[in-house]
Amino acid sequence: MPTIPADWRQEFEAAARRPLATRLRYAFIHTYKPVLDDAPYRAFSTLEEYRRWCDSHLPPWLGYGRV
């Protein structure tokens, strides 16, 4: 088993001492998702309609396209 570098262990221990609310605030990073974040919500009548919309409106790197 590889050893954990001392500076990594110190950073982990410092983070573990922070209050839970602080740790949660820094745990999640909001990343803007083009098109998806531009409207408060969208509704589709069918799953097929939703899939067609994803295929035609969302960039492939977001991962909502069909495989």
PyMOL Python script that loads the backbone (N, CA, C, O; Angstrom):
from pymol import cmd

cmd.read_pdbstr("""\
ATOM      1  N   MET A   1       0.851  -1.180   0.000  1.00  0.00           N
ATOM      2  CA  MET A   1       0.000   0.000   0.000  1.00  0.00           C
ATOM      3  C   MET A   1       0.896   1.242   0.000  1.00  0.00           C
ATOM      4  O   MET A   1       1.779   1.364   0.849  1.00  0.00           O
ATOM      5  N   PRO A   2       0.678   2.160  -0.940  1.00  0.00           N
ATOM      6  CA  PRO A   2       1.521   3.351  -0.991  1.00  0.00           C
ATOM      7  C   PRO A   2       1.249   4.269   0.206  1.00  0.00           C
ATOM      8  O   PRO A   2       0.131   4.326   0.718  1.00  0.00           O
ATOM      9  N   THR A   3       2.265   4.968   0.629  1.00  0.00           N
ATOM     10  CA  THR A   3       2.103   5.893   1.750  1.00  0.00           C
ATOM     11  C   THR A   3       1.514   7.205   1.245  1.00  0.00           C
ATOM     12  O   THR A   3       1.744   7.613   0.106  1.00  0.00           O
ATOM     13  N   ILE A   4       0.763   7.841   2.102  1.00  0.00           N
ATOM     14  CA  ILE A   4       0.147   9.125   1.759  1.00  0.00           C
ATOM     15  C   ILE A   4       1.153  10.222   2.084  1.00  0.00           C
ATOM     16  O   ILE A   4       1.680  10.261   3.196  1.00  0.00           O
ATOM     17  N   PRO A   5       1.429  11.122   1.125  1.00  0.00           N
ATOM     18  CA  PRO A   5       2.372  12.207   1.391  1.00  0.00           C
ATOM     19  C   PRO A   5       1.938  13.038   2.600  1.00  0.00           C
ATOM     20  O   PRO A   5       0.745  13.250   2.821  1.00  0.00           O
ATOM     21  N   ALA A   6       2.892  13.492   3.359  1.00  0.00           N
ATOM     22  CA  ALA A   6       2.614  14.219   4.599  1.00  0.00           C
ATOM     23  C   ALA A   6       1.762  15.462   4.353  1.00  0.00           C
ATOM     24  O   ALA A   6       0.857  15.754   5.135  1.00  0.00           O
ATOM     25  N   ASP A   7       2.042  16.200   3.270  1.00  0.00           N
ATOM     26  CA  ASP A   7       1.263  17.419   3.030  1.00  0.00           C
ATOM     27  C   ASP A   7      -0.193  17.093   2.692  1.00  0.00           C
ATOM     28  O   ASP A   7      -1.087  17.862   3.046  1.00  0.00           O
ATOM     29  N   TRP A   8      -0.446  15.978   2.019  1.00  0.00           N
ATOM     30  CA  TRP A   8      -1.826  15.568   1.741  1.00  0.00           C
ATOM     31  C   TRP A   8      -2.539  15.227   3.045  1.00  0.00           C
ATOM     32  O   TRP A   8      -3.690  15.612   3.252  1.00  0.00           O
ATOM     33  N   ARG A   9      -1.844  14.498   3.927  1.00  0.00           N
ATOM     34  CA  ARG A   9      -2.445  14.112   5.203  1.00  0.00           C
ATOM     35  C   ARG A   9      -2.768  15.355   6.043  1.00  0.00           C
ATOM     36  O   ARG A   9      -3.819  15.418   6.681  1.00  0.00           O
ATOM     37  N   GLN A  10      -1.865  16.338   6.041  1.00  0.00           N
ATOM     38  CA  GLN A  10      -2.108  17.573   6.801  1.00  0.00           C
ATOM     39  C   GLN A  10      -3.331  18.312   6.253  1.00  0.00           C
ATOM     40  O   GLN A  10      -4.143  18.823   7.024  1.00  0.00           O
ATOM     41  N   GLU A  11      -3.465  18.369   4.923  1.00  0.00           N
ATOM     42  CA  GLU A  11      -4.627  19.033   4.319  1.00  0.00           C
ATOM     43  C   GLU A  11      -5.914  18.291   4.665  1.00  0.00           C
ATOM     44  O   GLU A  11      -6.931  18.918   4.962  1.00  0.00           O
ATOM     45  N   PHE A  12      -5.876  16.958   4.629  1.00  0.00           N
ATOM     46  CA  PHE A  12      -7.047  16.169   4.970  1.00  0.00           C
ATOM     47  C   PHE A  12      -7.443  16.410   6.433  1.00  0.00           C
ATOM     48  O   PHE A  12      -8.619  16.618   6.733  1.00  0.00           O
ATOM     49  N   GLU A  13      -6.479  16.381   7.323  1.00  0.00           N
ATOM     50  CA  GLU A  13      -6.770  16.565   8.747  1.00  0.00           C
ATOM     51  C   GLU A  13      -7.319  17.962   9.020  1.00  0.00           C
ATOM     52  O   GLU A  13      -8.210  18.130   9.852  1.00  0.00           O
ATOM     53  N   ALA A  14      -6.788  18.963   8.323  1.00  0.00           N
ATOM     54  CA  ALA A  14      -7.304  20.328   8.483  1.00  0.00           C
ATOM     55  C   ALA A  14      -8.750  20.407   7.997  1.00  0.00           C
ATOM     56  O   ALA A  14      -9.595  21.028   8.641  1.00  0.00           O
ATOM     57  N   ALA A  15      -9.029  19.773   6.855  1.00  0.00           N
ATOM     58  CA  ALA A  15     -10.396  19.774   6.323  1.00  0.00           C
ATOM     59  C   ALA A  15     -11.342  19.044   7.264  1.00  0.00           C
ATOM     60  O   ALA A  15     -12.482  19.471   7.447  1.00  0.00           O
ATOM     61  N   ALA A  16     -10.890  17.957   7.859  1.00  0.00           N
ATOM     62  CA  ALA A  16     -11.734  17.169   8.760  1.00  0.00           C
ATOM     63  C   ALA A  16     -12.102  17.956  10.021  1.00  0.00           C
ATOM     64  O   ALA A  16     -13.125  17.672  10.644  1.00  0.00           O
ATOM     65  N   ARG A  17     -11.291  18.929  10.399  1.00  0.00           N
ATOM     66  CA  ARG A  17     -11.578  19.745  11.585  1.00  0.00           C
ATOM     67  C   ARG A  17     -12.594  20.846  11.308  1.00  0.00           C
ATOM     68  O   ARG A  17     -13.143  21.426  12.245  1.00  0.00           O
ATOM     69  N   ARG A  18     -12.853  21.143  10.038  1.00  0.00           N
ATOM     70  CA  ARG A  18     -13.809  22.198   9.703  1.00  0.00           C
ATOM     71  C   ARG A  18     -15.227  21.724  10.019  1.00  0.00           C
ATOM     72  O   ARG A  18     -15.508  20.526   9.995  1.00  0.00           O
ATOM     73  N   PRO A  19     -16.121  22.674  10.315  1.00  0.00           N
ATOM     74  CA  PRO A  19     -17.523  22.297  10.547  1.00  0.00           C
ATOM     75  C   PRO A  19     -18.135  21.668   9.288  1.00  0.00           C
ATOM     76  O   PRO A  19     -17.704  21.953   8.171  1.00  0.00           O
ATOM     77  N   LEU A  20     -19.124  20.827   9.478  1.00  0.00           N
ATOM     78  CA  LEU A  20     -19.749  20.127   8.365  1.00  0.00           C
ATOM     79  C   LEU A  20     -20.308  21.104   7.330  1.00  0.00           C
ATOM     80  O   LEU A  20     -20.157  20.868   6.131  1.00  0.00           O
ATOM     81  N   ALA A  21     -20.941  22.183   7.755  1.00  0.00           N
ATOM     82  CA  ALA A  21     -21.512  23.156   6.811  1.00  0.00           C
ATOM     83  C   ALA A  21     -20.431  23.730   5.898  1.00  0.00           C
ATOM     84  O   ALA A  21     -20.664  23.920   4.705  1.00  0.00           O
ATOM     85  N   THR A  22     -19.272  24.002   6.443  1.00  0.00           N
ATOM     86  CA  THR A  22     -18.163  24.524   5.638  1.00  0.00           C
ATOM     87  C   THR A  22     -17.668  23.473   4.665  1.00  0.00           C
ATOM     88  O   THR A  22     -17.414  23.773   3.498  1.00  0.00           O
ATOM     89  N   ARG A  23     -17.530  22.243   5.135  1.00  0.00           N
ATOM     90  CA  ARG A  23     -17.062  21.171   4.249  1.00  0.00           C
ATOM     91  C   ARG A  23     -18.036  20.947   3.099  1.00  0.00           C
ATOM     92  O   ARG A  23     -17.613  20.733   1.963  1.00  0.00           O
ATOM     93  N   LEU A  24     -19.341  20.994   3.381  1.00  0.00           N
ATOM     94  CA  LEU A  24     -20.328  20.815   2.321  1.00  0.00           C
ATOM     95  C   LEU A  24     -20.310  21.974   1.333  1.00  0.00           C
ATOM     96  O   LEU A  24     -20.490  21.773   0.132  1.00  0.00           O
ATOM     97  N   ARG A  25     -20.091  23.191   1.837  1.00  0.00           N
ATOM     98  CA  ARG A  25     -20.053  24.349   0.944  1.00  0.00           C
ATOM     99  C   ARG A  25     -18.924  24.216  -0.073  1.00  0.00           C
ATOM    100  O   ARG A  25     -19.087  24.605  -1.230  1.00  0.00           O
ATOM    101  N   TYR A  26     -17.793  23.677   0.340  1.00  0.00           N
ATOM    102  CA  TYR A  26     -16.654  23.535  -0.559  1.00  0.00           C
ATOM    103  C   TYR A  26     -16.645  22.204  -1.316  1.00  0.00           C
ATOM    104  O   TYR A  26     -15.822  22.014  -2.211  1.00  0.00           O
ATOM    105  N   ALA A  27     -17.537  21.296  -0.974  1.00  0.00           N
ATOM    106  CA  ALA A  27     -17.533  19.975  -1.605  1.00  0.00           C
ATOM    107  C   ALA A  27     -18.157  19.985  -2.992  1.00  0.00           C
ATOM    108  O   ALA A  27     -17.799  19.159  -3.832  1.00  0.00           O
ATOM    109  N   PHE A  28     -19.077  20.899  -3.248  1.00  0.00           N
ATOM    110  CA  PHE A  28     -19.804  20.920  -4.508  1.00  0.00           C
ATOM    111  C   PHE A  28     -19.457  22.187  -5.276  1.00  0.00           C
ATOM    112  O   PHE A  28     -19.575  23.298  -4.758  1.00  0.00           O
ATOM    113  N   ILE A  29     -19.035  22.005  -6.493  1.00  0.00           N
ATOM    114  CA  ILE A  29     -18.665  23.134  -7.345  1.00  0.00           C
ATOM    115  C   ILE A  29     -19.700  23.248  -8.446  1.00  0.00           C
ATOM    116  O   ILE A  29     -19.905  22.304  -9.209  1.00  0.00           O
ATOM    117  N   HIS A  30     -20.355  24.401  -8.534  1.00  0.00           N
ATOM    118  CA  HIS A  30     -21.347  24.593  -9.585  1.00  0.00           C
ATOM    119  C   HIS A  30     -20.644  24.854 -10.903  1.00  0.00           C
ATOM    120  O   HIS A  30     -19.790  25.735 -10.999  1.00  0.00           O
ATOM    121  N   THR A  31     -20.999  24.101 -11.895  1.00  0.00           N
ATOM    122  CA  THR A  31     -20.469  24.276 -13.238  1.00  0.00           C
ATOM    123  C   THR A  31     -21.619  24.659 -14.146  1.00  0.00           C
ATOM    124  O   THR A  31     -22.618  23.943 -14.223  1.00  0.00           O
ATOM    125  N   TYR A  32     -21.488  25.780 -14.832  1.00  0.00           N
ATOM    126  CA  TYR A  32     -22.526  26.208 -15.761  1.00  0.00           C
ATOM    127  C   TYR A  32     -22.663  25.184 -16.881  1.00  0.00           C
ATOM    128  O   TYR A  32     -21.681  24.789 -17.509  1.00  0.00           O
ATOM    129  N   LYS A  33     -23.894  24.768 -17.115  1.00  0.00           N
ATOM    130  CA  LYS A  33     -24.189  23.827 -18.194  1.00  0.00           C
ATOM    131  C   LYS A  33     -24.968  24.577 -19.257  1.00  0.00           C
ATOM    132  O   LYS A  33     -26.129  24.925 -19.042  1.00  0.00           O
ATOM    133  N   PRO A  34     -24.339  24.838 -20.423  1.00  0.00           N
ATOM    134  CA  PRO A  34     -25.024  25.606 -21.460  1.00  0.00           C
ATOM    135  C   PRO A  34     -26.365  24.984 -21.813  1.00  0.00           C
ATOM    136  O   PRO A  34     -26.505  23.761 -21.843  1.00  0.00           O
ATOM    137  N   VAL A  35     -27.330  25.819 -22.075  1.00  0.00           N
ATOM    138  CA  VAL A  35     -28.697  25.460 -22.431  1.00  0.00           C
ATOM    139  C   VAL A  35     -29.460  24.912 -21.226  1.00  0.00           C
ATOM    140  O   VAL A  35     -30.551  25.400 -20.934  1.00  0.00           O
ATOM    141  N   LEU A  36     -28.936  23.932 -20.528  1.00  0.00           N
ATOM    142  CA  LEU A  36     -29.649  23.361 -19.373  1.00  0.00           C
ATOM    143  C   LEU A  36     -29.884  24.400 -18.285  1.00  0.00           C
ATOM    144  O   LEU A  36     -30.956  24.415 -17.679  1.00  0.00           O
ATOM    145  N   ASP A  37     -28.923  25.258 -18.026  1.00  0.00           N
ATOM    146  CA  ASP A  37     -29.040  26.246 -16.959  1.00  0.00           C
ATOM    147  C   ASP A  37     -29.713  27.538 -17.417  1.00  0.00           C
ATOM    148  O   ASP A  37     -29.873  28.462 -16.619  1.00  0.00           O
ATOM    149  N   ASP A  38     -30.105  27.618 -18.671  1.00  0.00           N
ATOM    150  CA  ASP A  38     -30.650  28.865 -19.202  1.00  0.00           C
ATOM    151  C   ASP A  38     -32.153  29.023 -18.987  1.00  0.00           C
ATOM    152  O   ASP A  38     -32.691  30.095 -19.264  1.00  0.00           O
ATOM    153  N   ALA A  39     -32.837  28.009 -18.511  1.00  0.00           N
ATOM    154  CA  ALA A  39     -34.272  28.085 -18.232  1.00  0.00           C
ATOM    155  C   ALA A  39     -34.542  27.443 -16.879  1.00  0.00           C
ATOM    156  O   ALA A  39     -33.868  26.481 -16.513  1.00  0.00           O
ATOM    157  N   PRO A  40     -35.520  27.958 -16.124  1.00  0.00           N
ATOM    158  CA  PRO A  40     -35.782  27.385 -14.802  1.00  0.00           C
ATOM    159  C   PRO A  40     -36.280  25.939 -14.860  1.00  0.00           C
ATOM    160  O   PRO A  40     -35.996  25.151 -13.958  1.00  0.00           O
ATOM    161  N   TYR A  41     -37.017  25.588 -15.911  1.00  0.00           N
ATOM    162  CA  TYR A  41     -37.462  24.205 -16.068  1.00  0.00           C
ATOM    163  C   TYR A  41     -37.908  23.980 -17.511  1.00  0.00           C
ATOM    164  O   TYR A  41     -38.116  24.934 -18.261  1.00  0.00           O
ATOM    165  N   ARG A  42     -38.049  22.749 -17.880  1.00  0.00           N
ATOM    166  CA  ARG A  42     -38.593  22.346 -19.173  1.00  0.00           C
ATOM    167  C   ARG A  42     -39.491  21.138 -18.929  1.00  0.00           C
ATOM    168  O   ARG A  42     -39.224  20.317 -18.052  1.00  0.00           O
ATOM    169  N   ALA A  43     -40.553  21.043 -19.714  1.00  0.00           N
ATOM    170  CA  ALA A  43     -41.462  19.900 -19.583  1.00  0.00           C
ATOM    171  C   ALA A  43     -41.659  19.268 -20.960  1.00  0.00           C
ATOM    172  O   ALA A  43     -41.796  19.965 -21.966  1.00  0.00           O
ATOM    173  N   PHE A  44     -41.668  17.958 -20.982  1.00  0.00           N
ATOM    174  CA  PHE A  44     -41.842  17.220 -22.220  1.00  0.00           C
ATOM    175  C   PHE A  44     -42.980  16.222 -22.039  1.00  0.00           C
ATOM    176  O   PHE A  44     -43.164  15.660 -20.958  1.00  0.00           O
ATOM    177  N   SER A  45     -43.731  16.012 -23.098  1.00  0.00           N
ATOM    178  CA  SER A  45     -44.870  15.082 -23.032  1.00  0.00           C
ATOM    179  C   SER A  45     -44.424  13.632 -23.030  1.00  0.00           C
ATOM    180  O   SER A  45     -45.060  12.774 -22.419  1.00  0.00           O
ATOM    181  N   THR A  46     -43.325  13.369 -23.721  1.00  0.00           N
ATOM    182  CA  THR A  46     -42.860  11.985 -23.808  1.00  0.00           C
ATOM    183  C   THR A  46     -41.348  11.934 -23.628  1.00  0.00           C
ATOM    184  O   THR A  46     -40.659  12.942 -23.788  1.00  0.00           O
ATOM    185  N   LEU A  47     -40.851  10.780 -23.302  1.00  0.00           N
ATOM    186  CA  LEU A  47     -39.409  10.590 -23.194  1.00  0.00           C
ATOM    187  C   LEU A  47     -38.751  10.779 -24.559  1.00  0.00           C
ATOM    188  O   LEU A  47     -37.644  11.309 -24.648  1.00  0.00           O
ATOM    189  N   GLU A  48     -39.418  10.354 -25.603  1.00  0.00           N
ATOM    190  CA  GLU A  48     -38.867  10.512 -26.954  1.00  0.00           C
ATOM    191  C   GLU A  48     -38.715  11.993 -27.310  1.00  0.00           C
ATOM    192  O   GLU A  48     -37.724  12.386 -27.925  1.00  0.00           O
ATOM    193  N   GLU A  49     -39.687  12.806 -26.926  1.00  0.00           N
ATOM    194  CA  GLU A  49     -39.601  14.253 -27.173  1.00  0.00           C
ATOM    195  C   GLU A  49     -38.403  14.845 -26.423  1.00  0.00           C
ATOM    196  O   GLU A  49     -37.662  15.669 -26.960  1.00  0.00           O
ATOM    197  N   TYR A  50     -38.230  14.408 -25.178  1.00  0.00           N
ATOM    198  CA  TYR A  50     -37.080  14.863 -24.387  1.00  0.00           C
ATOM    199  C   TYR A  50     -35.766  14.449 -25.052  1.00  0.00           C
ATOM    200  O   TYR A  50     -34.839  15.255 -25.141  1.00  0.00           O
ATOM    201  N   ARG A  51     -35.679  13.216 -25.514  1.00  0.00           N
ATOM    202  CA  ARG A  51     -34.446  12.732 -26.148  1.00  0.00           C
ATOM    203  C   ARG A  51     -34.144  13.505 -27.432  1.00  0.00           C
ATOM    204  O   ARG A  51     -32.990  13.840 -27.695  1.00  0.00           O
ATOM    205  N   ARG A  52     -35.172  13.788 -28.231  1.00  0.00           N
ATOM    206  CA  ARG A  52     -34.949  14.574 -29.452  1.00  0.00           C
ATOM    207  C   ARG A  52     -34.451  15.971 -29.110  1.00  0.00           C
ATOM    208  O   ARG A  52     -33.564  16.506 -29.775  1.00  0.00           O
ATOM    209  N   TRP A  53     -35.036  16.561 -28.058  1.00  0.00           N
ATOM    210  CA  TRP A  53     -34.602  17.893 -27.643  1.00  0.00           C
ATOM    211  C   TRP A  53     -33.136  17.867 -27.204  1.00  0.00           C
ATOM    212  O   TRP A  53     -32.362  18.745 -27.582  1.00  0.00           O
ATOM    213  N   CYS A  54     -32.757  16.876 -26.418  1.00  0.00           N
ATOM    214  CA  CYS A  54     -31.362  16.748 -25.978  1.00  0.00           C
ATOM    215  C   CYS A  54     -30.428  16.616 -27.177  1.00  0.00           C
ATOM    216  O   CYS A  54     -29.388  17.273 -27.231  1.00  0.00           O
ATOM    217  N   ASP A  55     -30.795  15.770 -28.136  1.00  0.00           N
ATOM    218  CA  ASP A  55     -29.956  15.547 -29.312  1.00  0.00           C
ATOM    219  C   ASP A  55     -29.762  16.823 -30.120  1.00  0.00           C
ATOM    220  O   ASP A  55     -28.685  17.049 -30.671  1.00  0.00           O
ATOM    221  N   SER A  56     -30.789  17.655 -30.195  1.00  0.00           N
ATOM    222  CA  SER A  56     -30.696  18.837 -31.056  1.00  0.00           C
ATOM    223  C   SER A  56     -30.228  20.098 -30.346  1.00  0.00           C
ATOM    224  O   SER A  56     -29.809  21.046 -31.010  1.00  0.00           O
ATOM    225  N   HIS A  57     -30.286  20.144 -29.007  1.00  0.00           N
ATOM    226  CA  HIS A  57     -29.961  21.386 -28.304  1.00  0.00           C
ATOM    227  C   HIS A  57     -28.719  21.339 -27.410  1.00  0.00           C
ATOM    228  O   HIS A  57     -28.116  22.380 -27.151  1.00  0.00           O
ATOM    229  N   LEU A  58     -28.332  20.178 -26.943  1.00  0.00           N
ATOM    230  CA  LEU A  58     -27.256  20.102 -25.952  1.00  0.00           C
ATOM    231  C   LEU A  58     -25.932  19.690 -26.582  1.00  0.00           C
ATOM    232  O   LEU A  58     -25.906  18.843 -27.474  1.00  0.00           O
ATOM    233  N   PRO A  59     -24.824  20.289 -26.120  1.00  0.00           N
ATOM    234  CA  PRO A  59     -23.515  19.872 -26.630  1.00  0.00           C
ATOM    235  C   PRO A  59     -23.212  18.438 -26.192  1.00  0.00           C
ATOM    236  O   PRO A  59     -23.583  18.032 -25.091  1.00  0.00           O
ATOM    237  N   PRO A  60     -22.546  17.678 -27.046  1.00  0.00           N
ATOM    238  CA  PRO A  60     -22.275  16.267 -26.747  1.00  0.00           C
ATOM    239  C   PRO A  60     -21.497  16.040 -25.450  1.00  0.00           C
ATOM    240  O   PRO A  60     -21.690  15.019 -24.789  1.00  0.00           O
ATOM    241  N   TRP A  61     -20.617  16.982 -25.073  1.00  0.00           N
ATOM    242  CA  TRP A  61     -19.780  16.759 -23.894  1.00  0.00           C
ATOM    243  C   TRP A  61     -20.570  16.741 -22.591  1.00  0.00           C
ATOM    244  O   TRP A  61     -20.045  16.320 -21.561  1.00  0.00           O
ATOM    245  N   LEU A  62     -21.833  17.195 -22.619  1.00  0.00           N
ATOM    246  CA  LEU A  62     -22.639  17.111 -21.409  1.00  0.00           C
ATOM    247  C   LEU A  62     -23.106  15.686 -21.119  1.00  0.00           C
ATOM    248  O   LEU A  62     -23.457  15.369 -19.983  1.00  0.00           O
ATOM    249  N   GLY A  63     -23.112  14.829 -22.135  1.00  0.00           N
ATOM    250  CA  GLY A  63     -23.431  13.428 -21.914  1.00  0.00           C
ATOM    251  C   GLY A  63     -24.908  13.087 -21.946  1.00  0.00           C
ATOM    252  O   GLY A  63     -25.296  12.027 -21.454  1.00  0.00           O
ATOM    253  N   TYR A  64     -25.748  13.950 -22.508  1.00  0.00           N
ATOM    254  CA  TYR A  64     -27.176  13.667 -22.567  1.00  0.00           C
ATOM    255  C   TYR A  64     -27.601  13.066 -23.890  1.00  0.00           C
ATOM    256  O   TYR A  64     -28.786  12.799 -24.089  1.00  0.00           O
ATOM    257  N   GLY A  65     -26.670  12.846 -24.796  1.00  0.00           N
ATOM    258  CA  GLY A  65     -27.005  12.280 -26.102  1.00  0.00           C
ATOM    259  C   GLY A  65     -27.198  10.773 -26.028  1.00  0.00           C
ATOM    260  O   GLY A  65     -26.855  10.133 -25.034  1.00  0.00           O
ATOM    261  N   ARG A  66     -27.743  10.235 -27.078  1.00  0.00           N
ATOM    262  CA  ARG A  66     -27.936   8.785 -27.142  1.00  0.00           C
ATOM    263  C   ARG A  66     -26.614   8.105 -27.465  1.00  0.00           C
ATOM    264  O   ARG A  66     -25.746   8.676 -28.125  1.00  0.00           O
ATOM    265  N   VAL A  67     -26.484   6.901 -26.997  1.00  0.00           N
ATOM    266  CA  VAL A  67     -25.268   6.144 -27.229  1.00  0.00           C
ATOM    267  C   VAL A  67     -25.440   5.260 -28.444  1.00  0.00           C
ATOM    268  O   VAL A  67     -24.517   4.533 -28.814  1.00  0.00           O
TER     269      VAL A  67
END
""", "prot")
cmd.dss("prot")
cmd.show_as("cartoon", "prot")
cmd.util.cbc("prot")
cmd.orient("prot")
